[in-house]
């Protein structure tokens, strides 16, 4: 999709780098380093809430009218993640990146860049496998392999008792929007919060950005969780278009935390 020159140009868009190598501890998740018209407050997933997102039949996040959480699936990707981060930083907002474990293991420096830029991270399976075709044991292995890979890339210490992480179930043919009770029970046992969504422009189709924007705005509630996808060339154009549209509406982009200050 991109040549070596394009990759270098996209990487150069990142305005905040992370000094040092793998031994450097990633900074704490702090939110945006600046303030602008879209900059919103921090919100938490309430303690004991199993997840969020109307599409998944979960309770909503505690959002006010005009507040939105940006979530970005399938990264990190060296061809696109730096440019997405640059756009977020230029507008003084954050997102929560739901990462594939395989990609996090291959590009740990990008995971640490995401956190250094004030955004959060969660897990989105190891390699986007189809959960509807997997045994319980295979699904459990897929989930925890991805969670552990993201933690290692982020250089997190082993989770203490009660600490939670975010997990988003990958979409695929046969995977229901509302997860079966057995899947939810497994996430709860693993101290994982189901990260759902309220609206998507289906940018995974990589349609021209105006098409995805129109689709998203036609579905957008007065508050909620927006889904985007890393690794799609048109999403690089789509993200600033979404931010422009939200700013015209007087909206704000929130920064997500789990109750008790535990990262996403």
Residue pairs with C-beta under 8 A, 6 or more apart in sequence:
1 79
1 233
2 10
2 79
2 233
6 79
7 78
7 79
10 79
10 80
10 82
10 83
10 236
11 78
11 82
12 82
13 82
13 83
13 85
13 86
14 82
14 83
14 85
14 86
14 89
14 113
14 117
15 86
15 89
15 90
16 33
16 85
16 89
16 113
16 116
16 117
17 113
17 116
18 24
18 26
18 109
18 112
18 113
18 116
22 108
22 109
22 155
24 112
24 155
25 155
26 111
26 112
26 115
26 116
26 154
26 155
26 156
27 115
27 116
28 263
29 115
29 118
29 119
29 120
29 257
29 263
29 264
30 118
31 42
31 94
31 118
31 255
32 39
32 88
32 89
32 92
32 93
32 94
32 118
32 255
33 89
33 92
33 117
33 118
34 89
34 92
35 92
36 91
36 92
36 93
37 247
38 91
38 92
38 93
38 243
38 246
38 247
38 251
38 252
38 253
39 92
39 93
39 252
39 253
40 67
40 93
40 252
40 253
40 254
40 255
41 67
41 252
41 254
41 255
42 254
42 255
42 256
42 257
43 61
43 62
43 63
43 67
43 69
43 254
43 255
43 256
43 257
44 62
44 256
44 257
44 258
44 259
45 51
45 52
45 61
45 164
45 193
45 256
45 257
45 258
45 259
46 62
46 259
47 259
47 260
49 58
49 59
49 193
50 58
50 184
50 187
50 188
50 193
50 194
51 58
51 59
51 184
51 187
51 193
51 194
51 195
51 196
52 58
52 59
52 60
52 61
52 193
52 194
52 195
52 196
52 225
53 60
53 194
53 195
53 196
53 197
53 198
53 225
54 60
54 196
54 197
54 198
54 221
54 224
55 177
55 196
55 197
55 198
56 169
56 177
56 178
56 179
56 194
56 196
56 197
57 177
57 178
58 194
58 196
60 198
60 223
60 224
61 69
61 224
61 225
61 254
61 256
63 69
63 223
63 224
63 254
64 223
65 222
65 223
66 222
66 223
66 249
66 250
66 251
66 252
67 223
67 251
67 252
67 253
67 254
68 223
68 224
68 225
68 226
68 246
68 251
68 252
68 253
68 254
69 95
69 96
69 224
69 225
69 226
69 253
69 254
69 256
70 88
70 93
70 94
70 95
70 96
70 226
70 228
70 253
71 95
71 96
71 97
71 98
71 168
71 195
71 197
71 225
71 226
71 227
71 228
72 84
72 95
72 96
72 97
72 98
72 228
72 229
72 230
73 97
73 98
73 124
73 168
73 204
73 227
73 228
73 229
73 230
74 98
74 99
74 100
74 103
74 124
74 128
74 204
74 229
74 230
74 231
75 81
75 84
75 97
75 99
75 100
75 103
75 110
75 114
75 230
75 231
76 97
76 99
76 103
76 104
76 107
76 110
76 111
76 113
76 114
76 230
77 103
77 107
77 110
77 230
77 231
78 107
78 110
79 231
80 230
80 231
80 232
80 233
80 235
80 236
81 97
81 107
81 110
81 113
81 114
81 230
82 110
82 113
83 236
84 95
84 230
84 235
84 236
84 239
85 113
85 114
85 117
85 119
87 236
87 239
87 240
87 243
88 94
88 95
88 117
88 119
88 239
89 117
89 118
91 240
91 243
91 253
93 243
93 253
94 117
94 118
94 119
94 120
94 253
94 255
95 119
95 120
95 228
95 253
96 119
96 120
96 121
96 122
96 166
96 195
96 256
96 264
97 114
97 119
97 120
97 121
97 122
97 230
98 121
98 122
98 123
98 124
98 166
98 168
98 195
99 111
99 121
99 122
99 123
99 124
99 146
99 150
99 153
100 124
100 125
100 126
100 127
100 128
100 146
101 123
101 125
101 126
101 127
101 145
101 146
101 147
101 148
101 149
101 150
102 126
102 127
102 146
102 149
104 111
104 121
104 146
104 149
104 150
104 152
104 153
104 154
105 149
105 152
105 153
107 153
108 152
108 153
108 154
108 155
111 121
111 150
111 153
111 154
112 153
112 154
112 155
114 120
114 121
115 121
115 154
115 263
118 255
120 166
120 255
120 256
120 257
120 263
120 264
121 150
121 154
121 166
121 263
121 264
122 150
122 165
122 166
122 167
122 168
122 195
122 264
123 143
123 146
123 147
123 149
123 150
123 165
123 166
123 167
123 168
123 192
124 146
124 167
124 168
124 170
125 131
125 142
125 143
125 146
125 169
125 170
126 142
126 145
126 146
126 149
127 142
128 170
128 172
129 142
129 170
129 172
130 170
130 172
130 173
130 174
130 175
131 139
131 142
131 169
131 170
131 172
131 175
131 183
132 172
132 173
132 174
132 175
132 176
133 174
134 142
136 182
136 186
139 183
139 186
140 186
140 190
143 167
143 186
143 187
143 190
143 192
144 190
146 167
147 165
147 167
147 190
147 192
150 165
151 158
151 159
151 165
154 263
156 263
159 165
159 191
162 191
162 260
163 191
163 260
163 262
164 191
164 192
164 193
164 258
164 262
165 191
165 192
165 193
165 258
165 262
165 263
165 264
166 192
166 193
166 195
166 258
166 264
167 187
167 190
167 192
167 193
167 194
167 195
168 194
168 195
168 196
169 175
169 179
169 183
169 194
179 187
179 194
184 194
187 193
187 194
193 258
195 225
195 264
196 225
197 224
197 225
197 226
197 227
198 221
198 223
198 224
198 225
198 226
199 216
199 219
199 220
199 221
199 224
199 225
199 226
199 227
200 216
200 219
200 226
200 227
200 228
201 212
201 213
201 214
201 215
201 216
201 217
201 219
201 228
201 238
201 242
202 212
202 215
203 212
203 228
203 229
203 232
203 234
203 235
203 238
204 229
204 232
205 212
206 232
206 233
206 234
206 235
207 215
207 234
208 234
209 234
209 235
209 237
209 238
209 241
210 241
212 234
212 235
212 238
213 238
213 241
213 242
213 245
216 226
216 242
217 245
220 226
226 242
228 235
228 238
228 239
228 242
229 235
243 253
246 253
256 264
257 263
257 264
258 264
